Amino acid sequence: MAVKIPVYLFTGFLEGGKTHIIQESMADKKFNSGEKTLILQCEEGIDEFDFSEFFGKNVYLEKIEDEAELTKENLTAFGKKYKLDRVIIEYNGMWMLNTLYQNLPDNWAIYQEMMFADANTFLSYNANMRQLMVDKLLNAEMIVLNRTPDKIDKEEIHKVVRGISRRAAITYDYPDGHVEYDDIEDPLPFDINATVIDIKDEDYALFYRDLSEEMEKYHDKTVRFKGLIARDASLGDRSALAGRHVMTCCADDIAFNPLVCIFNEKSSLKTRDWATLTGRIRLEKHKLYQGVGPVLYVTHTEFAVPPVQELATFY
């Protein structure tokens, strides 16, 4: 297999500290010891890069000022021009990340994704630009909040981040240089070790996201949840989809998040029926997942009334 060029992706909004952390990283010999590195800058803030401070000297800078220029052809051309070992991307906070994901060259792979934000404006950005905030939080492995004031509402920030991602580490960087890590306990609202894991109507979105992020821990577990049925003739009369429509941040991102269900015998459930299903989850290859995914082997079915709130959310 061909070796992929690692991409370090720095996301966030203006004055969040992206340029500063890239500058510090490139000045550190442990990180920058001579690798051929392209810094792809998609927005310019107040700070500018000082290449004279970089430890390794095989560093190149390209700027993309228009989202339309972020094409696979342009990125591939950069790779051929510099014969790169790695790429660092300072991404524009006003651009959706799918633009980048869909245009990465085939031999580039995101190695690490981090979001940087000013702690003083984080909640304001979330309130006023929710869709953009969710976009940046969704796949970030670490959230770094710079310029953290002494009186910071960590509970509220924790709730915002955990509403989107349970796996991202949250770090607070204070003006005096010391760093604190979010250690707020965040238990699931259902018992993962129960004989039957009961998923309340209001917890379906959280259950489905946790299942998607950590499928292995649900393998061979028995769960019970209420779901909307969708039949697909190509699956046969013993299979169906059952799940909920989930909204992450706004109406534009509502999506049906179902599990593939297999019944012991032909099922009378029809599309748009609501049912409470009990069954054992197995991780298996399935054509609807384009790979391995959770398949629910149903042991018990009951017709059900719709939830009070049919649209599942994280709040």
SULPE-V257104 format. One record per helix or strand of 2 or more residues. SS is the DSSP state (a for helix, b for strand). FROM is the first residue (numbers start at 0). TO is the last residue. If there is no record, write none. Layout:
ss:SS from:FROM to:TO
ss:SS from:FROM to:TO
This chain:
ss:b from:4 to:11
ss:a from:17 to:25
ss:b from:36 to:40
ss:a from:50 to:52
ss:b from:58 to:62
ss:a from:66 to:68
ss:a from:71 to:81
ss:b from:85 to:89
ss:a from:96 to:102
ss:b from:107 to:117
ss:a from:121 to:127
ss:a from:129 to:136
ss:b from:141 to:147
ss:a from:153 to:161
ss:b from:168 to:173
ss:b from:178 to:180
ss:b from:196 to:197
ss:a from:200 to:212
ss:a from:214 to:217
ss:b from:221 to:229
ss:a from:232 to:234
ss:b from:238 to:245
ss:a from:250 to:252
ss:b from:254 to:261
ss:b from:273 to:285
ss:b from:290 to:302
